[in-house]
């Protein structure tokens, strides 16, 4: 309902238009809702709740109304600390932020209001007739009165409904009067009284923002403008282009806009690098801090392309060196850590990038949109003992961040979160402020919290609990009164409780979201895939739905998981537990005896799983073993028949997909065993694949494909599908070069050709590790699969390249993936009359497209968190094995050649990492162990090596001609992709970040090398060598791994063995022919 019209006037200054006056017309309304759950007056609240908009919690004792002084200066506190809930952000505060161009702060306010766990709202008090305040909107005193009026209205609104909630204004200003009748607290006093644990965070922000610029109420608009004009204009970075120059450049094609991804400096150049990926043109590479020009990873930037005659260093203005560089130079310990960690990344940006033939170079000339996030960092303290310090992010691609902090001793050995506030051209580093600590470096909980924050999953493990609003929506379930479906739940469902249904999952699984059935019929078979009906309990627009959508997926780490939906659903009510009646959504196929589908049925069902088996039990049934441990003997024959017939059907279906081009790609999943008392890693090994894994996988793929076709047929523009785009030919260049070096060939022209090539190579190579790495390289060359709305691309772009399917989606895991919940709702809507589903949110192309993009990002971050968790426990396990002076030596395979060494894959531990053969200065660091084969020589390097040559598939180093072993002539030590090597695994201790596993080359596994090893080993003391560490640190030989399992040898060091007489060895060499010696040398 519209009422009186008013105007809001503001003055803005921009580079393009100078000083301008902005006039906004506003019409007063009388129907603005309070946003309070359970309010009996504001009828629009129910509509907001139906749309999934979070509301204020009416069960909490107070409603907090922060004013502009609190929000503008302490937004990081409100954003990071989940204890501050039930917040009302007045439109007056938003307008005050807008007048200072504080767009990031405004975005964070909206983020808080959109989080269901925070129960917070934005209140449009400026257009609400009952809270209208006269005066100029830019007047600080007027804004104060506006916030007071809004709080006063809330108090009266609650009293009229006999609600006892307090309304509290939070501020940093001493301008409020008690006569207003509302409760006013200084933010610091409120925290000290109500949330004392947050005081440390508050004071850290207060100290970091004491210059006054963060508080929009500290200066009038005129004073602020004058202060900005007086700021220094000169800087150490090049100024960004103006908006008009950027617009002109984008229009005429001299500038390019895109999202930049940064990679830390490493390898030879040790320079930060960025890349802007383009699907229709070569990627743009930006090298060096000056060329990056203050861009951070994820920023939307504008880049000027360089001509072939230009270089990044010559074209871009170099950043001046400041006092902080002295700290960097002195920080040699962590410089080594960064090199060891980052030089072995899987996706090199420039020289080794496989998906571009000739990358284009450029320089950043503008940042259109910042994507700063909270960063986890450690402290590089000011050696002079001052308050200015550098925070060193654990992500080495992020620049160091300046911050103020007084008590450095409290955070010297801690991970902490730091937020970036600005990055001016005259500052070498961005300016930020301390937010909060996470814990001591190296402790397990601190490492896990670091992963969660870095991957933007949560601010901490504690924050991943579910809101009270969500828990109120849960069905009742307890050990004494377990949940069972009532008569109303069973209406409209097909009853399958008499059908033999069983589930097969990893041992110990609690969240069982799929089960299968397979039985013979008169004309063939009936196959059923039954999926937990999560949508029955997670209604669209509910608080649980909002939280599930925000999380996107269950996050699985090596030792724990963080659920997408509350445990009462994921592990009990929705989980298809054996012997319990459960609600499901099923796909049932009638097949003939050749497994051709004659009819497909979709619908809601009720099932009673006869048994929940683990994969090992099902495999034993498939292998026709009897008396499988843990299974009911009376039920076992029926289960054996069902599993056997299911496997027979899936073998046929899989073979058909393979004929269509389906790929069998490689990935390494590591399984950890933990000590229940100490939580230490007791064992770690790659998971072994069983045939039954493929059987269940094929059944799920079959169901997903069938559902994809069904929802697309009903909703051709709004179906949520999943695609895997075909990779371009140049993405396979590295794979093709590596395979050709082995005398083999791979055809990547189509998925069918690639599948046939991979199968042929596996048979011809005669090396299981090589076959695995070929598949792994093919996997890395491909793009990630992603969700999309069918109306957003052409039908021919729907296909899934890896699975060789025209239509595909995710339907079978709604307990752990929000995409599956959406697909369930779409499938059920497709089975209803169109009139019953009109207006549904899940059937809107816009909503589905937006949700798909969010889920793609959530899934990617979840996978990265899972990978980092695996690396964390791999590191902790190797650290345990190498304790007390022990050594871990393992067989590995060269997976990649780099400009500074090798990337080696160790199958025993599933570890892939760098082996450095050249340091950042270009000096060759070839270990003496390469010749002797002894692990105690890995830290002694051969002097005089030369001609370091590396390409995509081969690396060679020329040994010095005066090396006694090669007195008849110099020789090259060469390594090629897929070569077997032996490496020593260690953990690099560092103060700054998680201790990474790094490898040192022990020897190249070759029969020719071993034949001469006994002779060469006695000559090591006659080489001109440089010792990397004292001889006292060198131990005895470890026990080498034996057999195909390639298990690592671990043995405590002992005394060094004495070498034999040098001249006696020369006498033996004299009996060898020149040809034999040359051949042996070349094999090295």
LUMGUPA-914689 format. One record per residue (C-alpha): residue in one letter; y, z, x. Coordinates in steps of 0.5 Angstrom, whole numbers. Example, Ala and Ser with C-alpha at 12.3 -4.5 7.8 and 13.67 -1.06 7.14 Angstrom:
% residues 2
   gutor      py      pz      px
       A      -9      16      25
       S      -2      14      27
This chain:
% residues 1084
   gutor      py      pz      px
       X       0       0       0
       X       7      -2       3
       X      13       2       3
       X      19       2       7
       X      21      -3      13
       X      23       0      20
       X      24      -3      26
       X      22      -1      33
       X      26      -3      39
       X      24      -3      46
       X      27      -7      53
       X      22     -10      58
       X      23     -13      64
       X      18     -18      67
       X      18     -23      73
       X      18     -29      69
       X      24     -27      63
       X      28     -22      67
       X      30     -16      62
       X      29     -18      54
       X      29     -14      48
       X      23     -13      44
       X      24     -12      36
       X      18     -10      32
       X      18     -10      25
       X      14      -4      21
       X      12      -3      14
       X      11       4      12
       X       4       5       8
       X       2      11       4
       X      -6      10       5
       X      -7      12      12
       X     -13      16      13
       X     -14      22      17
       X     -21      20      20
       X     -24      27      19
       X     -31      27      17
       X     -32      30      10
       X     -25      29       8
       X     -25      29       0
       X     -18      26       0
       X     -18      20       5
       X     -23      15       1
       X     -22      10       7
       X     -26      15      12
       X     -32      13       8
       X     -31       5      10
       X     -29       7      17
       X     -36      11      18
       X     -40       5      15
       X     -37       0      20
       X     -39       5      25
       X     -32       7      27
       X     -32      15      30
       X     -29      20      26
       X     -27      27      27
       X     -32      32      27
       X     -31      37      21
       X     -35      42      24
       X     -31      44      30
       X     -26      49      30
       X     -20      45      32
       X     -17      39      32
       X     -13      37      39
       X      -7      33      39
       X      -5      31      46
       X       3      28      47
       X       5      23      52
       X       6      28      57
       X      -1      30      57
       X      -4      23      56
       X       0      19      61
       X      -1      24      67
       X      -8      27      65
       X     -12      21      62
       X     -17      21      67
       X     -19      28      65
       X     -19      26      58
       X     -23      20      60
       X     -28      24      64
       X     -29      30      61
       X     -34      30      55
       X     -32      37      53
       X     -25      35      50
       X     -27      33      43
       X     -24      32      37
       X     -18      29      40
       X     -12      25      35
       X      -8      20      39
       X      -2      19      36
       X       1      12      35
       X       7      15      38
       X       4      16      45
       X       1       9      45
       X       8       6      44
       X      10      11      50
       X       5       8      54
       X       6       1      52
       X      14       1      54
       X      12       3      61
       X       6      -3      61
       X       1       3      62
       X      -4      -2      59
       X     -10       1      63
       X      -9       8      60
       X      -8       5      53
       X     -15       2      54
       X     -18       8      56
       X     -15      12      50
       X     -18       6      46
       X     -25       7      50
       X     -25      15      48
       X     -23      13      41
       X     -29       8      40
       X     -34      13      43
       X     -38      17      38
       X     -40      23      42
       X     -32      24      43
       X     -31      25      35
       X     -24      22      37
       X     -19      18      33
       X     -12      14      34
       X      -7      16      28
       X      -2      11      26
       X       3      16      25
       X       9      11      26
       X       7       7      20
       X       5      13      15
       X      11      15      10
       X       9      22      10
       X       9      23      18
       X      15      18      19
       X      21      21      24
       X      28      17      24
       X      31      16      31
       X      30      11      37
       X      23      10      39
       X      24      10      46
       X      28      17      46
       X      23      22      49
       X      26      28      44
       X      25      23      38
       X      17      22      40
       X      17      30      41
       X      19      31      34
       X      14      25      32
       X       8      28      35
       X      10      35      32
       X      10      32      25
       X       4      29      25
       X       0      35      28
       X       4      39      22
       X       1      34      17
       X      -6      35      19
       X      -5      42      19
       X      -2      42      11
       X      -8      36      10
       X     -13      41      12
       X     -10      47       8
       X     -10      43       2
       X     -18      42       3
       X     -19      50       5
       X     -21      48      12
       X     -20      53      17
       X     -20      48      23
       X     -14      49      28
       X      -9      44      30
       X      -7      44      37
       X      -2      40      41
       X      -3      39      48
       X       3      38      52
       X       6      39      59
       X      13      40      57
       X      17      46      55
       X      21      43      49
       X      17      45      43
       X      19      50      38
       X      15      55      34
       X      19      54      28
       X      15      48      27
       X       9      52      25
       X       4      48      29
       X       0      51      35
       X       3      49      42
       X      -1      50      48
       X       1      47      55
       X      -5      43      57
       X      -7      48      63
       X      -6      54      59
       X     -11      51      54
       X     -16      49      59
       X     -16      56      62
       X     -17      59      56
       X     -22      54      53
       X     -25      50      58
       X     -24      54      65
       X     -29      49      68
       X     -24      44      68
       X     -19      47      71
       X     -21      45      78
       X     -21      38      75
       X     -14      39      72
       X     -11      41      78
       X     -13      36      83
       X     -10      31      78
       X      -4      35      78
       X      -3      35      85
       X      -5      27      86
       X       1      25      81
       X       6      30      83
       X      11      25      84
       X      13      24      77
       X      11      17      76
       X       5      18      72
       X       8      22      66
       X      12      17      62
       X      16      23      59
       X      19      25      66
       X      24      20      66
       X      28      16      61
       X      27       8      60
       X      33       7      64
       X      32      12      70
       X      25       9      70
       X      28       2      71
       X      33       4      76
       X      27       8      80
       X      23       1      80
       X      29      -3      82
       X      30       2      88
       X      23       1      91
       X      21      -2      97
       X      20     -10      96
       X      17     -11     103
       X       9     -11     104
       X       3     -12     108
       X       0     -16     103
       X       3     -23     100
       X       6     -22      94
       X       2     -25      88
       X       5     -31      84
       X       9     -30      78
       X       7     -32      71
       X      10     -38      71
       X       7     -41      78
       X       0     -39      76
       X       1     -42      69
       X       4     -49      72
       X      -2     -48      78
       X      -7     -47      73
       X      -5     -53      69
       X      -4     -58      75
       X     -11     -56      78
       X      -8     -53      84
       X     -10     -46      82
       X     -17     -44      79
       X     -18     -38      75
       X     -25     -34      75
       X     -28     -27      76
       X     -29     -25      83
       X     -35     -21      86
       X     -34     -18      93
       X     -39     -16      98
       X     -38     -11     104
       X     -37     -14     111
       X     -43     -14     115
       X     -47     -19     120
       X     -43     -22     125
       X     -36     -23     122
       X     -36     -16     119
       X     -31     -18     114
       X     -30     -17     107
       X     -32     -23     103
       X     -31     -25      95
       X     -34     -31      91
       X     -32     -34      85
       X     -38     -37      81
       X     -37     -44      78
       X     -43     -47      74
       X     -39     -54      74
       X     -37     -54      81
       X     -38     -51      88
       X     -37     -43      88
       X     -30     -41      91
       X     -31     -36      97
       X     -26     -32     100
       X     -26     -29     107
       X     -22     -23     109
       X     -18     -17     107
       X     -12     -21     107
       X     -15     -27     103
       X     -17     -22      98
       X     -10     -20      97
       X     -12     -13      94
       X     -17     -16      89
       X     -23     -12      87
       X     -30     -14      85
       X     -30     -16      77
       X     -22     -17      77
       X     -20     -24      74
       X     -16     -27      79
       X     -13     -34      81
       X     -15     -37      87
       X     -11     -43      91
       X     -16     -47      94
       X     -16     -49     102
       X     -16     -55     105
       X     -21     -57     110
       X     -16     -56     115
       X     -14     -49     113
       X     -17     -43     115
       X     -17     -36     111
       X     -14     -32     117
       X      -9     -38     119
       X      -7     -39     111
       X      -7     -32     109
       X      -2     -27     111
       X      -5     -21     115
       X      -5     -14     113
       X      -1     -10     118
       X      -5      -4     121
       X      -3       3     119
       X      -4      10     121
       X     -11      10     117
       X     -14       5     122
       X     -14      10     127
       X     -19      14     123
       X     -23       8     121
       X     -24       6     129
       X     -26      13     130
       X     -31      13     125
       X     -37      10     129
       X     -42      13     126
       X     -41      11     119
       X     -39       4     121
       X     -47       3     124
       X     -49       6     117
       X     -45       0     113
       X     -48      -5     118
       X     -55      -3     117
       X     -54      -2     109
       X     -50      -8     108
       X     -52     -14     113
       X     -59     -14     109
       X     -57     -16     102
       X     -61     -21      98
       X     -55     -25      96
       X     -51     -27     102
       X     -44     -30     100
       X     -43     -35     105
       X     -47     -38     110
       X     -54     -37     107
       X     -52     -38     100
       X     -58     -42      97
       X     -54     -45      90
       X     -49     -49      93
       X     -49     -54      98
       X     -42     -53     101
       X     -38     -47      99
       X     -30     -48      98
       X     -26     -43     101
       X     -19     -40      98
       X     -14     -35      98
       X     -13     -30      92
       X      -5     -31      89
       X      -6     -27      83
       X     -10     -22      79
       X     -10     -23      72
       X     -14     -17      70
       X     -16     -11      73
       X     -23      -8      72
       X     -22      -2      76
       X     -27       4      74
       X     -29      11      77
       X     -32      10      84
       X     -36      15      87
       X     -34      17      94
       X     -34      21     100
       X     -28      24     104
       X     -25      21     110
       X     -21      27     112
       X     -14      27     115
       X     -15      29     122
       X      -8      32     123
       X     -10      37     117
       X      -5      34     112
       X      -6      33     104
       X      -7      25     105
       X     -14      23     106
       X     -18      17     105
       X     -24      17     100
       X     -29      12     102
       X     -33       9      96
       X     -41       9      97
       X     -40       2      94
       X     -38      -1     101
       X     -35      -7      97
       X     -30      -3      95
       X     -24      -1      99
       X     -22       6     101
       X     -18       9      97
       X     -12      14      98
       X     -11      20      95
       X      -8      27      95
       X     -13      33      96
       X     -11      40      99
       X     -18      44      99
       X     -22      39     103
       X     -27      44     106
       X     -29      44      98
       X     -31      37      98
       X     -33      35     105
       X     -40      34     104
       X     -40      32      97
       X     -40      26      93
       X     -34      26      88
       X     -31      21      83
       X     -24      18      85
       X     -20      14      80
       X     -15       8      82
       X      -8       8      80
       X      -5       3      83
       X      -5      -2      89
       X       2      -4      92
       X       3     -10      96
       X       6      -5     102
       X       0      -1     102
       X      -6      -2     106
       X     -11       1     101
       X     -10       3      93
       X      -7       9      91
       X     -12      14      87
       X     -13      21      85
       X     -19      26      85
       X     -23      27      79
       X     -29      31      80
       X     -35      33      84
       X     -42      31      83
       X     -45      35      88
       X     -48      36      95
       X     -49      29      99
       X     -57      28      99
       X     -59      33      93
       X     -63      29      88
       X     -59      31      82
       X     -52      29      86
       X     -56      22      88
       X     -58      21      81
       X     -51      22      78
       X     -48      18      83
       X     -53      12      81
       X     -51      13      74
       X     -43      13      75
       X     -43       7      80
       X     -47       3      74
       X     -43       6      69
       X     -48       9      65
       X     -45      16      64
       X     -41      20      68
       X     -47      25      69
       X     -54      26      67
       X     -51      32      62
       X     -47      27      59
       X     -53      23      56
       X     -55      28      51
       X     -54      26      44
       X     -48      28      39
       X     -48      33      34
       X     -47      27      29
       X     -53      23      31
       X     -57      29      31
       X     -56      31      24
       X     -58      24      22
       X     -65      26      25
       X     -71      27      20
       X     -74      33      20
       X     -80      34      25
       X     -84      40      29
       X     -90      42      31
       X     -91      46      25
       X     -89      41      20
       X     -90      34      23
       X     -86      28      20
       X     -90      24      15
       X     -88      18      11
       X     -87      20       4
       X     -88      15      -3
       X     -81      13      -2
       X     -82      11       5
       X     -88       7       3
       X     -85       3      -2
       X     -85      -5      -1
       X     -90      -4       5
       X     -97      -7       7
       X    -102      -2       8
       X    -106      -3      14
       X    -108       4      15
       X    -115       2      14
       X    -115      -4      19
       X    -117      -2      27
       X    -110      -2      30
       X    -109       1      37
       X    -104       1      43
       X    -105       0      50
       X     -99       3      55
       X     -98       6      62
       X    -102      13      62
       X     -98      18      60
       X     -93      14      55
       X     -89      18      50
       X     -85      12      47
       X     -90       8      44
       X     -87       2      40
       X     -92      -3      40
       X     -99      -4      37
       X    -104      -9      36
       X    -110     -11      32
       X    -115     -17      32
       X    -121     -18      28
       X    -125     -24      26
       X    -125     -27      19
       X    -129     -32      15
       X    -125     -38      18
       X    -123     -35      25
       X    -119     -29      27
       X    -113     -25      25
       X    -108     -22      30
       X    -103     -17      29
       X     -97     -15      33
       X     -94      -8      30
       X     -88      -6      32
       X     -84       1      31
       X     -80       1      25
       X     -74       4      28
       X     -69       0      24
       X     -71       5      18
       X     -69      11      21
       X     -63       8      25
       X     -58       5      20
       X     -53       0      21
       X     -46       4      22
       X     -49      11      23
       X     -47      15      29
       X     -54      14      32
       X     -53       6      31
       X     -46       7      35
       X     -49      11      40
       X     -55       6      41
       X     -51       0      41
       X     -46       3      46
       X     -52       5      51
       X     -56      -2      50
       X     -62       0      53
       X     -66       6      55
       X     -65       7      63
       X     -71       8      67
       X     -71      11      74
       X     -77      13      78
       X     -77      20      76
       X     -74      20      69
       X     -71      16      64
       X     -65      17      59
       X     -67      15      52
       X     -63      10      48
       X     -64      14      41
       X     -66      21      40
       X     -73      24      43
       X     -75      26      36
       X     -75      18      34
       X     -77      15      41
       X     -83      20      42
       X     -85      23      35
       X     -83      20      29
       X     -82      12      31
       X     -87      13      37
       X     -94       9      34
       X     -98      15      36
       X    -106      15      35
       X    -108      18      29
       X    -101      19      25
       X     -99      15      19
       X     -93      11      22
       X     -88       6      19
       X     -88      -1      23
       X     -85      -8      22
       X     -91     -13      23
       X     -93     -20      25
       X    -100     -22      23
       X    -103     -29      24
       X    -109     -32      21
       X    -112     -37      26
       X    -118     -42      26
       X    -124     -41      31
       X    -120     -45      37
       X    -114     -40      36
       X    -109     -45      32
       X    -104     -41      28
       X    -106     -43      20
       X    -101     -38      17
       X     -96     -33      20
       X     -94     -27      16
       X     -88     -22      17
       X     -86     -16      14
       X     -86      -8      14
       X     -92      -4      14
       X     -95       3      15
       X    -101       3      20
       X    -105       9      23
       X    -107       7      30
       X    -114       9      32
       X    -113      10      39
       X    -107      10      44
       X    -110       8      50
       X    -108       7      57
       X    -108       0      61
       X    -114       3      66
       X    -118       5      60
       X    -117      -2      56
       X    -119      -5      63
       X    -125      -2      63
       X    -127      -4      56
       X    -125     -11      58
       X    -130     -10      64
       X    -135      -8      59
       X    -136      -1      62
       X    -139       4      57
       X    -137      11      56
       X    -130      10      58
       X    -127      17      60
       X    -122      20      55
       X    -124      15      49
       X    -128      17      43
       X    -135      15      44
       X    -136      13      36
       X    -130       9      36
       X    -131       6      43
       X    -135       0      41
       X    -130      -2      36
       X    -125      -2      41
       X    -129      -6      46
       X    -130     -11      41
       X    -122     -11      39
       X    -120     -11      46
       X    -125     -17      48
       X    -123     -21      43
       X    -116     -20      44
       X    -116     -22      51
       X    -120     -28      49
       X    -115     -31      45
       X    -109     -29      50
       X    -113     -33      55
       X    -112     -39      51
       X    -105     -38      49
       X    -103     -37      56
       X    -106     -43      58
       X    -103     -47      53
       X     -96     -44      56
       X     -98     -46      63
       X     -99     -53      61
       X     -92     -53      58
       X     -89     -50      65
       X     -89     -43      64
       X     -88     -39      71
       X     -92     -34      74
       X     -86     -30      78
       X     -87     -25      83
       X     -83     -18      83
       X     -85     -11      86
       X     -85      -5      82
       X     -86       1      86
       X     -90       7      83
       X     -89      14      85
       X     -93      20      85
       X     -89      27      85
       X     -91      34      87
       X     -90      38      81
       X     -88      44      84
       X     -83      41      89
       X     -81      34      86
       X     -82      31      93
       X     -85      24      93
       X     -93      25      94
       X     -95      18      95
       X     -91      11      94
       X     -95       4      93
       X     -94      -2      89
       X     -97      -2      82
       X    -103      -7      82
       X    -103     -12      76
       X    -109     -12      71
       X    -112     -17      67
       X    -110     -13      61
       X    -103     -12      63
       X    -103     -20      62
       X    -106     -19      55
       X    -101     -15      52
       X     -95     -19      55
       X     -98     -25      52
       X     -99     -22      45
       X     -92     -19      46
       X     -89     -26      48
       X     -93     -29      42
       X     -89     -25      37
       X     -82     -25      40
       X     -83     -33      40
       X     -85     -33      33
       X     -80     -28      30
       X     -74     -32      34
       X     -76     -38      30
       X     -76     -35      24
       X     -69     -31      24
       X     -66     -38      27
       X     -69     -42      21
       X     -65     -37      16
       X     -59     -36      21
       X     -58     -42      25
       X     -51     -39      27
       X     -52     -32      28
       X     -59     -31      30
       X     -59     -26      37
       X     -64     -30      41
       X     -65     -30      49
       X     -65     -36      54
       X     -67     -37      61
       X     -63     -43      63
       X     -66     -48      68
       X     -63     -47      75
       X     -60     -53      78
       X     -64     -57      84
       X     -59     -54      90
       X     -61     -47      88
       X     -68     -48      91
       X     -66     -51      98
       X     -68     -45     101
       X     -75     -44      98
       X     -76     -52     100
       X     -74     -51     107
       X     -78     -45     108
       X     -84     -48     105
       X     -84     -55     109
       X     -83     -51     115
       X     -90     -49     114
       X     -93     -56     112
       X     -93     -55     105
       X     -88     -58      99
       X     -86     -55      93
       X     -83     -60      87
       X     -77     -56      83
       X     -76     -62      78
       X     -78     -58      72
       X     -81     -51      70
       X     -88     -55      70
       X     -87     -58      77
       X     -85     -52      80
       X     -91     -48      76
       X     -96     -53      79
       X     -93     -53      86
       X     -93     -45      86
       X    -101     -45      84
       X    -102     -50      89
       X     -99     -47      95
       X    -102     -40      93
       X    -109     -44      94
       X    -107     -48     100
       X    -103     -42     104
       X    -109     -38     105
       X    -104     -32     105
       X    -103     -27      99
       X     -97     -25     102
       X     -94     -32     103
       X     -96     -34      96
       X     -92     -27      94
       X     -86     -29      98
       X     -86     -36      95
       X     -86     -34      88
       X     -81     -28      90
       X     -76     -34      93
       X     -77     -38      87
       X     -75     -32      82
       X     -69     -30      86
       X     -67     -38      86
       X     -66     -37      78
       X     -61     -35      74
       X     -62     -28      69
       X     -64     -29      62
       X     -59     -27      57
       X     -58     -26      50
       X     -53     -30      46
       X     -51     -32      39
       X     -55     -39      37
       X     -48     -41      34
       X     -45     -41      41
       X     -49     -46      44
       X     -52     -53      43
       X     -60     -52      40
       X     -62     -56      47
       X     -59     -50      51
       X     -64     -45      47
       X     -70     -46      51
       X     -73     -40      56
       X     -75     -44      62
       X     -79     -38      65
       X     -84     -38      59
       X     -83     -45      57
       X     -81     -43      50
       X     -76     -47      46
       X     -74     -41      42
       X     -75     -33      44
       X     -72     -27      43
       X     -73     -19      44
       X     -77     -16      38
       X     -83     -12      41
       X     -79      -6      44
       X     -74      -3      39
       X     -75       4      42
       X     -72       2      48
       X     -67      -4      47
       X     -62      -5      42
       X     -63     -12      42
       X     -69     -11      38
       X     -66      -7      33
       X     -61     -12      31
       X     -67     -17      31
       X     -71     -13      27
       X     -65     -12      22
       X     -64     -20      22
       X     -72     -21      21
       X     -72     -16      15
       X     -65     -20      12
       X     -69     -26      13
       X     -75     -24       8
       X     -70     -22       3
       X     -66     -26      -2
       X     -59     -29       1
       X     -55     -25      -4
       X     -58     -18      -2
       X     -56     -20       5
       X     -49     -23       4
       X     -43     -19       8
       X     -48     -16      13
       X     -45     -14      20
       X     -51     -17      24
       X     -51     -24      21
       X     -44     -25      23
       X     -44     -30      29
       X     -38     -26      32
       X     -41     -20      32
       X     -47     -22      35
       X     -44     -26      40
       X     -40     -20      42
       X     -46     -15      42
       X     -50     -20      46
       X     -45     -20      52
       X     -45     -13      52
       X     -52     -12      52
       X     -53     -17      58
       X     -48     -12      62
       X     -52      -6      60
       X     -58      -9      61
       X     -56     -11      68
       X     -53      -5      70
       X     -59      -1      68
       X     -64      -6      72
       X     -59      -4      78
       X     -60       3      77
       X     -67       3      77
       X     -67      -1      83
       X     -63       4      86
       X     -67       9      84
       X     -73       6      87
       X     -69       5      94
       X     -67      13      93
       X     -74      15      93
       X     -77      10      98
       X     -72      13     103
       X     -74      20     101
       X     -81      18     102
       X     -80      15     109
       X     -76      21     111
       X     -82      26     109
       X     -87      21     113
       X     -82      21     119
       X     -81      29     119
       X     -83      33     125
       X     -82      27     130
       X     -88      22     126
       X     -87      15     126
       X     -89      10     121
       X     -91       3     123
       X     -93      -2     118
       X     -94      -9     117
       X     -89     -14     114
       X     -87     -21     113
       X     -81     -25     114
       X     -78     -26     108
       X     -71     -29     110
       X     -68     -31     117
       X     -60     -29     117
       X     -55     -30     122
       X     -56     -23     126
       X     -64     -23     125
       X     -69     -22     119
       X     -70     -20     112
       X     -77     -17     112
       X     -82     -15     106
       X     -86      -9     107
       X     -92     -10     102
       X     -95      -3     103
       X     -88       1     101
       X     -85      -5      97
       X     -79      -5     102
       X     -75     -11     103
       X     -69     -10     109
       X     -66     -12     115
       X     -69     -13     122
       X     -62     -13     126
       X     -63     -18     133
       X     -56     -19     134
       X     -50     -13     133
       X     -43     -15     130
       X     -40     -16     137
       X     -45     -22     138
       X     -50     -19     143
       X     -57     -20     143
       X     -61     -14     142
       X     -69     -16     142
       X     -73     -10     143
       X     -78     -10     149
       X     -83      -8     144
       X     -83     -15     142
       X     -87     -16     148
       X     -91     -10     149
       X     -93      -9     142
       X     -91      -1     143
       X     -87       2     138
       X     -84       7     143
       X     -80       1     146
       X     -77      -1     140
       X     -70       2     142
       X     -70      -1     149
       X     -67      -8     149
       X     -68     -14     154
       X     -62     -16     158
       X     -60     -23     159
       X     -63     -26     153
       X     -59     -32     150
       X     -59     -38     146
       X     -59     -34     139
       X     -61     -40     134
       X     -62     -39     127
       X     -63     -43     121
       X     -65     -43     114
       X     -73     -42     116
       X     -73     -41     123
       X     -70     -36     129
       X     -71     -37     136
       X     -68     -33     142
       X     -69     -35     149
       X     -72     -30     154
       X     -69     -29     161
       X     -72     -33     166
       X     -73     -28     171
       X     -77     -24     166
       X     -83     -22     171
       X     -88     -24     165
       X     -85     -31     165
       X     -84     -33     172
       X     -87     -40     171
       X     -81     -41     167
       X     -77     -38     161
       X     -79     -38     154
       X     -77     -37     147
       X     -79     -32     142
       X     -79     -35     135
       X     -80     -33     128
       X     -80     -37     122
       X     -80     -35     114
       X     -87     -32     112
       X     -89     -30     119
       X     -93     -23     120
       X     -89     -18     124
       X     -90     -11     125
       X     -84      -6     124
       X     -82       1     125
       X     -79       5     119
       X     -74      10     120
       X     -69      13     115
       X     -61      13     118
       X     -58      19     117
       X     -51      19     115
       X     -45      23     112
       X     -42      18     107
       X     -48      15     103
       X     -55      16     101
       X     -59      15     107
       X     -62       8     107
       X     -69       6     110
       X     -68       1     116
       X     -73      -3     120
       X     -74      -4     128
       X     -78     -10     130
       X     -85      -8     134
       X     -88     -14     135
       X     -90     -21     132
       X     -97     -21     129
       X    -100     -26     132
       X    -107     -27     136
       X    -104     -30     142
       X     -99     -25     143
       X    -105     -19     142
       X    -109     -23     147
       X    -104     -22     153
       X    -101     -15     150
       X    -105     -11     155
       X    -103     -15     161
       X     -95     -16     159
       X     -95      -8     157
       X     -96      -6     164
       X     -90     -10     166
       X     -84      -7     162
       X     -82      -3     167
       X     -80      -9     172
       X     -75     -12     166
       X     -68     -11     167
       X     -67      -7     161
       X     -62      -3     157
       X     -64       4     154
       X     -62       5     147
       X     -64      12     147
       X     -67      17     152
       X     -74      16     155
       X     -76      23     152
       X     -75      20     145
       X     -80      15     146
       X     -87      17     144
       X     -94      15     144
       X     -97       9     140
       X     -98      10     133
       X    -105       8     129
       X    -104       1     127
       X    -106      -1     120
       X    -112      -4     119
       X    -115      -8     114
       X    -112     -12     108
       X    -109      -6     105
       X    -104      -6     111
       X    -103       1     111
       X     -98       4     115
       X    -100       8     121
       X     -97      15     122
       X     -98      19     129
       X     -94      25     133
       X     -91      22     139
       X     -95      24     146
       X     -93      22     153
       X     -92      15     156
       X     -98      12     159
       X     -97      10     166
       X     -96       2     168
       X    -101      -1     172
       X     -99      -4     179
       X     -94     -10     178
       X     -97     -15     184
       X    -104     -14     181
       X    -102     -17     175
       X     -99     -22     178
       X    -105     -24     182
       X    -109     -24     175
       X    -103     -29     173
       X    -104     -34     179
       X    -111     -35     176
       X    -108     -38     169
       X    -106     -45     169
       X     -99     -47     167
       X    -101     -50     161
       X    -104     -43     158
       X     -98     -39     160
       X     -93     -44     157
       X     -97     -44     151
       X     -97     -37     150
       X     -90     -36     152
       X     -88     -41     146
       X     -93     -37     141
       X     -88     -31     143
